[in-house]
Structures are given as structure tokens and as C-alpha cells.
Amino acid sequence: MDRKKQLLMKYKYRKTEMGIISFLCIPTKESFIGFSQDTKAYINSNCFKLGANLHRNSELQKLWNQYGESAFETGVLEVLPYDEKDKEKEDYTKELEGMCNRYLRNMERARRI
């Protein structure tokens, strides 16, 4: 197998970090919570949309425009480990959604991204 095919296979079968993401507006203490099976890509995508003034969450976009990127703490609140017992499992949406709902219930001033 040539190098290009090896890299493609490695990328295709990589295990990305899954978990709960938070965008915290420091001045207002408002949190925007979401989940993803690829946390890094999800954060990058949301930051890009916010920077381009194209985000679908109008409240988050409004705060981003008002205070700027530097007024936000962005990060992963919790990581969901892969189920090593079930190697064939590919969809962790239900588990991630449950985790996200728990954060939304328990965090004051938290909303969904």
C-alpha cells in the first residue's frame, strides 16, 4: 500500500474526541452548550461561523458581535470514551445528547448552541 493510501486509511479509521462543548461569554456568564462526535471540528466550525456572522444561534451571535472572540471561553466540558466492548458501534448520538441535556439542566444560564 502506498503512502497516500495509508494516510487515507488512517484518517478514515481515526477515533476523534467526542464530548460536550461549551462557549462561555465571560461578561454575561451565559453558556452555550453542544455536543459532537468530533469536538475539535465542532469548535472550529462554530468559531468560523461566528467570525463570519453566519451562526444559526442568534443570541450567541449577538454576544459574539458585541463582546468579541476574546470575551469567550471555549472548551470541552466532558469527553465521552469509546465503548471498547462494542468495536462496531459508530453512533454515539444518544449518549452525547443525554450528557448535553444533563449540562443544560444543571448549569445556570445555559442554552443549546
C-alpha positions in Angstrom: 0.0 0.0 0.0 1.4 3.4 -0.9 1.8 6.3 1.5 -1.2 8.2 0.3 -3.5 5.1 0.8 -2.0 4.5 4.2 -2.7 8.1 5.3 -6.3 7.9 3.9 -7.0 4.7 5.8 -5.5 6.2 9.0 -7.7 9.2 8.6 -10.8 7.2 7.8 -10.5 5.0 10.9 -9.2 7.5 13.3 -11.1 8.0 16.6 -11.9 11.6 17.2 -12.6 13.1 20.6 -16.4 13.0 21.4 -17.9 15.2 24.0 -19.7 18.2 25.3 -18.6 21.7 24.1 -19.2 25.0 25.8 -19.0 28.6 24.7 -19.0 30.8 27.8 -19.5 34.5 27.4 -17.4 35.8 30.3 -19.1 39.3 30.7 -22.6 37.9 30.9 -21.8 34.4 32.3 -24.1 32.8 29.6 -23.1 29.4 28.4 -24.0 27.8 25.1 -23.7 24.0 25.2 -23.5 21.5 22.4 -22.2 18.0 21.6 -20.2 16.4 18.8 -18.5 13.2 17.8 -15.6 15.4 16.7 -15.1 18.2 19.3 -12.2 20.0 17.6 -14.0 20.2 14.3 -17.2 21.4 16.0 -15.4 24.2 17.9 -13.6 25.3 14.8 -16.8 25.3 12.7 -18.7 27.3 15.3 -15.9 29.8 15.7 -15.7 30.2 11.9 -19.5 30.8 11.6 -19.4 33.3 14.5 -16.5 35.2 13.0 -18.3 35.3 9.6 -21.5 36.5 11.3 -23.3 33.4 10.0 -24.1 31.4 13.1 -27.6 30.0 13.4 -27.9 30.8 17.1 -28.8 34.5 17.1 -28.2 35.0 20.8 -24.7 33.6 20.7 -24.0 35.5 17.5 -25.2 38.8 19.1 -23.0 38.3 22.2 -20.0 37.3 19.9 -20.5 40.5 17.9 -20.9 42.7 21.0 -18.0 41.4 23.1 -15.7 39.7 20.6 -14.0 36.4 20.5 -11.6 37.3 23.4 -14.6 37.5 25.7 -15.4 33.8 25.3 -14.0 30.7 26.9 -14.4 27.8 24.6 -13.7 24.3 25.5 -14.7 20.7 26.1 -16.6 20.1 29.3 -16.7 16.3 29.2 -15.2 13.7 26.9 -17.2 10.5 26.0 -14.9 7.5 25.8 -15.4 4.9 23.0 -17.1 1.7 24.0 -14.3 -0.8 23.8 -16.7 -3.7 24.3 -18.6 -2.8 21.1 -16.0 -2.2 18.5 -18.6 -1.9 15.7 -20.5 1.0 17.4 -20.2 4.1 15.3 -23.1 6.3 16.5 -22.9 7.8 20.0 -25.6 10.5 19.4 -27.9 9.2 22.2 -25.2 9.1 24.8 -23.9 12.6 23.8 -27.4 14.1 23.8 -28.1 12.7 27.3 -24.9 14.2 28.5 -25.7 17.6 26.9 -29.2 17.6 28.4 -27.7 17.0 31.9 -25.5 20.0 31.5 -28.4 22.2 30.2 -30.5 21.2 33.3 -27.7 21.7 35.8 -25.9 24.8 34.6 -27.4 28.2 35.3 -27.9 30.4 32.2 -27.0 27.6 29.8 -28.6 27.2 26.4 -28.1 24.9 23.5 -25.7 26.1 20.8 
